[in-house]
Amino acid sequence: MDGFINLQKLPDWTSHDCVAKVRRILNMKKVGHGGTLDPAAVGVLPIAIGKATRLLQYLPGGKAYRAIIRFGMQTTTDDLAGEIVYSQPVPNLTIEQIQTVMPEFIGEILQTPPMYSAIQVNGQRLYKLAREGKVVEVPTRQVTISNIKILNWTPGDFPELEVQIGCGGGTYIRSIAHDLGVRLGTQGVLAFLERNASCGLQLPESITLEELERQQQAGIFEPISADRALAHLPTVTLGDTELIKFWGQGKRLPVSQVTLTPANSELSGFVKVIGAERCVGVGEIQQIEGEYLLVSQTVLL
């Protein structure tokens, strides 16, 4: 059984908890996830099972979140799971002020990940260092925020802003909440987070662990195929059994001997490889000594 699961993570589960539960439900050892989701957060957690765990790196990178940011507060974790270290009402904060500074958070921006995060510094997870009370310098990194749409504004002593955010991988929404609060002359924490899209998977099509277990017990569970999950990549079809054999051996194949779809695809970059009517891996088209060749990157045979 190889493929993907569009898992709907519920609150209070870690991503690791979800992977462990899927292993037990499916009685499989090879299970991985496509991007950590904080324990308090809910929404799409892409899960790969079997040989498909080797394809996680090729899934689409875009993510989308619905978030609620509360102003006038700061916690140790930048969300409501942490200890409150600052609390000061900001009843005069207006949506117009937020709209003025919001463009600064769109595009290629530098971001400092939260201290309580899975980022590694000197080989150690930041959240482990934070729990031990150790203070280290967290390196900034560039992330991509494609759009931020304001959905709702709730004024008050601790006003709340609901937004929809489209971003690239590695973005911390908790950091956006913190940085936006500071930019407005106060503090901000993430009060709610829902990931509604990740790695090409959408929240409306997701299933819970409970539903996964029900389907497995009923014998009707079918993972999302690698072919479907990699639909964003151009497709190379190996129509000859001899070519499939050579592919399995890791040999380079002339592009002139395979079928590339769409036909006008650029002769470069990663491609999904289909053989015997199923996905047999991911290759890369490279120009080597004047000839375009299909070079294997991940072989699933």
C-alpha angles and dihedrals in degrees: 000000000000129000144069139299124211094216122192105216116212125210121281093029119111119218087247090053089054093050091050091049092050089051090055095044094049096031090231132136100200104075127134140163133234101229135348118264118198115253093246092049126089135202141058117015110173111219125194122200133193118345090349089078085080091060099057091098091061098053118110112280103215121109135186130203140185109212140177116210120198118204129211094042138089128189135184091253100036089242136071093271092075135074115277110246099167133029123169124150116241103190092157095059109117136199088236090063090052093048089053095057099032095090088064088069097053125088128017105348137167115244135184110215117230117267088239097062140107093253113126123229116184089348096306130107113248094227090057091051090047092052089052090053093245118148117213134166110260111214118231120234138190118256133176123238108186097182145348119200121190110227103173143355123206112189123205142102089309101024121198131217121201115202142171112223130194114195148149128260120291095034117138113211088193088062091052089053091049096044094045091053092051091047089055092052096256137064132275137200134188107253097177136008131188122175105211098176135025135157091357093307122122129212097234090062096046126111131211125236088253092056091045090054091048092051092047093050090048091050093238102106114125120177121223105267122244087236091061095040091054095045090122091068125081111256129238114194120203102207096177124072089218090057090049088052092050090047090054089053091054095246122156112250126205109244088224088069097054136059116251119200124228088034092216094055116134113264092238141068135038122333135186111242120216124193130166088003096301139085110271097178146289126295137179127229110227133174107231121177091341096309127105109232135182105232118194117239102165121011119195099186 
